[in-house]
Amino acid sequence: MDLDDLFPSKPGDPLVELAKQDLDPISIEELLARIEALKAEIARVEAHMNRAQAHRSAAEELFKK
């Protein structure tokens, strides 16, 4: 038994489930579509992180004064 099975990061974490998925039955076209979807999700998460960092920086600057 794998430790990840015993102590998952979060119950039903979609990233854990995604990483466990067997890729063998998936066609090349489906894999390419999956890659594009994952790239879009990465861009969305990075944009969110940038907004959060900008918000935090603005708050820190406000409370410095």
Residue, then its C-alpha position, 0 to 999 in steps of 0.5 A: m500500500d502506498l502512503d498516498d493511499l493512506f494519507p491523501s492530500k485532500p479527500g477526493d483531490p482531483l489532481v491526485e485522481l488525475a495523476k492515477q488515471d491510466l493513460d494507455p486507453i486514451s488516444i493521441e488526440e484525446l491526450l493532446a486535448r488533455i494537455e491543452a486543457l491542463k495548460a489552460e488550467i495552469a494559466r488560470v491558476e497563475a493569473h489567480m496567483n498574480r492577482a493574489q500577490a498584487h492584492r497582498s502587496a497592496a495591503e502590505e504597502l497600505f499598512k506600512k504607512 
